[in-house]
């Protein structure tokens, strides 16, 4: 599609993201609901608590990967500071209860608003930069926060290198706190949230905002000359994906009952990027699958005592064999096989 066609299409109203006969759409909705319910319930009967915990970690990593992949695919921007929001959500939630005397639900809301203000201000400063500068600035911001929690002057609030134990009494958004520690119940919650967030970002990608972001990615100068505001869409996209990272961070601290400087570290951000690349960045399924695959692979590699070596080899193999990610590669293969059948 040429840039001229892209900008012409953007002026047209967006009608719907679903096309096709009504029966087909109804079938897709029913299949989706069945998949959502089956994914939330079936593993709790088939898998052990250990596997469910590992799977839940993979889903949370998949949510982070989904946020990074969305920004890469739609806006052509790589954010290396996902961990600062992910870990920051846990710290703010814990501090809100322990030092500010807030209820769990109130602490969750206040932490969410603080993170919203932070990412909006940071985004306003960096989204105008070129992609390389943007990546380095998100990395720098994340590293500053990860080191700030270790400052001696903030130790009474952050716990320093020891981190914070999060004691939750009562309910959080109407859910009993004890349910977050139960592997089966938390898997069902994490699965449901991951699917709903994935569907939401899928819808955003097919909305007017997604079309504008892709057009800006292809030719920002032409978009400005065509009368489009290129700043607000990028800022909106940046804030949106960081809110997804915050959701993953809240789920993590509710499940673990603990938050530490490691959750803010560069390793979390790099693992997130690797999971997105392994699964594929072109849709919502790829990053979530990549998070699950990465989580189980790390456990298997760790059991052999060669985590870093085998992880490095696996990353190289996956990216070489599946340059568009596992999901993207399998999707392309199925399309090619379908074309061959039609041509035969």
QUINOR-V158970 format. One record per residue. SS is DSSP state (helix for helix, strand for strand, loop for the rest). OMEGA is omega as a letter, one per 30 degrees, with the letter a starting at -180 (none if undefined). D_CENTER is the distance of its C-alpha to the mean C-alpha in Angstrom with 2 decimals. Layout:
ss & omega & d_center
SS & OMEGA & D_CENTER
SS & OMEGA & D_CENTER
This chain:
ss & omega & d_center
loop & l & 28.52
loop & l & 30.32
helix & l & 29.13
helix & l & 31.99
helix & l & 30.95
helix & a & 27.37
helix & l & 28.64
helix & a & 31.22
helix & a & 28.66
helix & l & 26.64
helix & l & 29.79
loop & l & 30.11
loop & l & 28.72
loop & a & 25.70
loop & a & 27.15
loop & l & 24.84
loop & l & 21.93
loop & l & 23.82
loop & l & 26.99
loop & a & 29.63
loop & a & 32.19
helix & l & 31.54
helix & a & 32.10
helix & l & 29.40
helix & l & 26.86
helix & l & 28.10
helix & l & 27.82
helix & l & 24.20
helix & l & 23.44
helix & l & 25.47
helix & l & 23.89
helix & l & 20.39
helix & l & 21.64
helix & l & 23.37
helix & l & 20.36
helix & a & 18.31
helix & a & 21.27
helix & a & 22.13
helix & a & 18.76
helix & a & 18.81
helix & a & 22.49
helix & a & 23.82
helix & a & 22.05
helix & l & 23.34
helix & a & 26.84
helix & a & 26.53
loop & l & 24.48
loop & l & 25.58
helix & a & 24.00
helix & a & 23.01
helix & l & 21.23
helix & l & 19.45
helix & l & 18.31
helix & l & 17.14
helix & l & 15.35
helix & l & 13.65
helix & l & 12.50
helix & l & 11.19
helix & l & 9.30
helix & l & 7.68
helix & l & 7.05
helix & l & 5.89
helix & l & 3.24
helix & l & 2.67
helix & l & 4.27
helix & l & 3.53
helix & l & 3.32
helix & a & 5.93
helix & a & 7.51
helix & a & 8.13
helix & l & 9.85
helix & a & 11.62
helix & a & 12.85
helix & a & 13.89
helix & a & 15.10
loop & a & 15.75
loop & l & 14.23
loop & l & 12.62
loop & l & 11.11
loop & a & 12.11
loop & a & 11.84
helix & a & 8.35
helix & a & 10.51
helix & l & 12.90
helix & l & 10.93
helix & l & 9.54
helix & l & 13.19
helix & l & 14.79
helix & l & 13.75
helix & a & 15.63
helix & a & 18.51
helix & l & 19.09
helix & a & 19.08
helix & a & 21.55
helix & l & 23.69
helix & l & 23.89
helix & a & 25.54
helix & a & 27.59
loop & a & 28.86
loop & l & 28.62
loop & a & 29.83
loop & l & 27.27
loop & a & 26.65
helix & a & 23.28
helix & l & 22.32
helix & l & 23.71
helix & l & 21.95
helix & a & 18.58
helix & l & 19.56
helix & l & 21.00
helix & l & 18.07
helix & a & 15.79
helix & l & 18.49
helix & l & 18.93
helix & l & 15.33
helix & l & 15.62
helix & a & 18.85
helix & a & 17.67
helix & l & 14.85
helix & l & 17.32
helix & l & 20.07
helix & l & 18.25
helix & a & 16.92
helix & a & 20.50
helix & a & 21.81
helix & a & 19.74
loop & l & 18.60
loop & a & 22.22
loop & l & 22.33
loop & a & 22.24
helix & a & 19.18
helix & l & 20.57
helix & l & 21.39
helix & a & 18.02
helix & a & 16.38
helix & l & 19.12
helix & l & 18.99
helix & l & 15.35
helix & a & 16.39
helix & l & 19.56
helix & l & 18.10
helix & l & 15.87
helix & l & 18.97
helix & a & 21.18
helix & a & 19.30
helix & l & 19.13
helix & a & 22.88
helix & a & 23.72
loop & l & 23.05
loop & a & 25.66
loop & a & 28.35
helix & a & 31.45
helix & a & 31.86
helix & a & 28.56
helix & a & 29.15
helix & a & 30.47
helix & a & 27.16
helix & a & 24.61
loop & l & 26.72
helix & a & 26.63
helix & a & 25.89
helix & a & 26.39
loop & a & 23.45
strand & l & 23.76
strand & a & 24.49
loop & l & 23.06
loop & a & 25.73
loop & l & 24.85
loop & l & 27.86
loop & a & 27.96
strand & l & 25.15
strand & a & 21.72
loop & l & 21.33
loop & a & 24.14
strand & l & 22.76
strand & a & 25.03
helix & a & 23.54
helix & a & 25.05
helix & a & 22.90
helix & l & 19.75
helix & l & 21.67
loop & a & 22.83
helix & a & 20.98
helix & a & 21.79
helix & a & 20.96
helix & l & 17.65
helix & a & 16.65
helix & l & 17.66
helix & a & 15.70
helix & l & 12.39
helix & a & 13.11
helix & l & 14.07
helix & a & 11.11
helix & a & 8.72
helix & a & 11.39
helix & l & 12.00
helix & l & 8.62
helix & l & 8.73
helix & l & 12.29
helix & l & 11.82
helix & l & 9.84
helix & l & 12.44
helix & l & 15.07
helix & l & 14.11
helix & l & 14.26
loop & l & 17.72
loop & l & 18.87
helix & l & 21.01
helix & l & 18.23
helix & l & 16.57
helix & l & 20.10
helix & l & 20.89
helix & a & 17.89
helix & l & 18.88
helix & l & 22.47
helix & l & 21.86
helix & a & 20.10
helix & a & 23.23
loop & a & 25.85
helix & a & 25.20
helix & l & 28.92
helix & l & 29.99
helix & l & 27.62
helix & l & 29.22
helix & l & 32.63
loop & l & 31.83
loop & a & 31.35
loop & l & 27.58
loop & a & 25.85
helix & a & 23.28
helix & a & 22.17
helix & l & 20.94
helix & l & 18.67
helix & l & 16.91
helix & l & 16.77
helix & l & 15.48
helix & a & 12.61
helix & l & 11.83
helix & a & 12.21
helix & a & 10.15
helix & l & 6.82
helix & l & 7.98
helix & l & 8.87
helix & l & 5.55
helix & l & 5.35
helix & l & 8.89
helix & l & 8.71
helix & l & 7.25
helix & l & 10.02
helix & l & 12.54
helix & a & 12.24
helix & a & 12.74
helix & l & 15.78
helix & a & 17.18
helix & a & 17.24
helix & a & 18.45
loop & a & 20.76
strand & l & 20.47
strand & a & 18.67
loop & l & 19.78
helix & l & 19.53
helix & l & 17.85
helix & l & 14.54
helix & a & 14.90
loop & l & 16.15
helix & a & 15.61
helix & l & 15.25
helix & a & 11.84
helix & a & 10.72
helix & l & 12.78
helix & l & 11.71
helix & l & 8.06
helix & l & 9.86
helix & l & 12.27
helix & l & 10.14
helix & a & 8.85
helix & l & 12.57
helix & a & 13.98
helix & a & 12.42
loop & a & 12.73
loop & a & 10.97
loop & a & 13.33
loop & a & 11.89
helix & a & 9.43
helix & a & 11.29
helix & a & 11.17
helix & l & 7.74
helix & l & 8.11
helix & l & 11.67
helix & l & 11.09
helix & l & 9.46
helix & a & 12.50
helix & a & 14.87
helix & a & 14.07
helix & a & 14.54
helix & l & 17.80
helix & l & 18.99
helix & l & 18.75
helix & a & 20.82
helix & l & 23.30
helix & l & 23.71
helix & l & 24.19
helix & l & 26.90
loop & l & 28.75
loop & a & 28.55
loop & a & 27.19
helix & a & 23.47
helix & a & 23.19
helix & a & 25.73
helix & l & 24.43
helix & l & 20.78
helix & l & 22.08
helix & a & 24.26
helix & l & 21.63
helix & l & 19.26
helix & a & 22.30
helix & a & 23.41
helix & a & 20.20
helix & l & 19.76
helix & a & 23.50
helix & a & 23.83
loop & a & 20.65
loop & l & 20.09
loop & a & 17.86
helix & a & 15.98
helix & a & 17.33
helix & l & 16.37
helix & l & 17.51
helix & l & 20.61
helix & l & 21.59
helix & l & 21.17
helix & l & 23.39
helix & a & 25.83
helix & l & 26.23
helix & l & 26.96
helix & l & 29.51
helix & l & 31.15
helix & l & 31.40
helix & a & 33.08
helix & l & 35.47
helix & l & 36.49
helix & a & 37.19
helix & a & 39.20
loop & none & 41.18
